[in-house]
Amino acid sequence: MGFLVFSLVVMGIAAVDLGSIWTLGIHIKWDLMIPSSFFSLHSS
């Protein structure tokens, strides 16, 4: 019983970690995309 709870907790932490890494990747992608489009708008 305790092992089942432990494995559920580990799976939950892993899911949160993957989610945060994924959202972090999206934020980095947006941070790279927004300035470049911003500069291209101003240069034209």
N, C-alpha and C positions, 0 to 999 in steps of 0.2 A: 504493500500500500504506500509506504513512504517513498519507495523507488519511483512509483508512478507519478506521485506529486512532484518529485525532484526532476524527473524527465520532462514533465509538463512545464515546469519553471524554466528549465534550460532551453526548451524549445521556444518558449515565450521570449526569453532574453535574446535568443538567436534571431527570432523574427523581428524584434525591435531593432537589433543591430543592423540587419539587412535593410530594413526600412529607412533607418537614419542614414546609412551609407548611400542608399538610392536617392533619397531626397537631397543629400549633400551633393551628389553628383549632378542632380538637376540644377541646384543653386549655382554650382561652379559653371555649368554649361550656360545658364542664363547670364551670369556675370561676364562671361566671355562674349556672348552674342550681343547683349544690349549695348555695351560700349562701342563695338565695331559698327553696328547699325547706326548708332547715334553719331559717330564720327563721319560715316559715309553720308548721312543726311546733311551734316553741316558743311562738308567739303564740296558738295555739289551746288 
